């Protein structure tokens, strides 16, 4: 720590907060539906999540129906 001319200790220099919100970094909010959707997530990621969820649901339902013997050919 540095000392001042009157003998008091000075505070260390303030560091900038990397998480602080600054006006120059702000962007306007999207106004269209496409803009909002694009802001939320990558379209390829969204499509992959929807398809994988559908596949999981299908396999789960099929497994239950197969266990109950309600599938065609069982």
Secondary structure, DSSP 8 states (H G I E B T S, - for coil): --B-TTS-B--------TT---GGG------SHHHHHHHHS-HHHHHHHHHHHHHHHHHHHHHHHHHTT-STT-
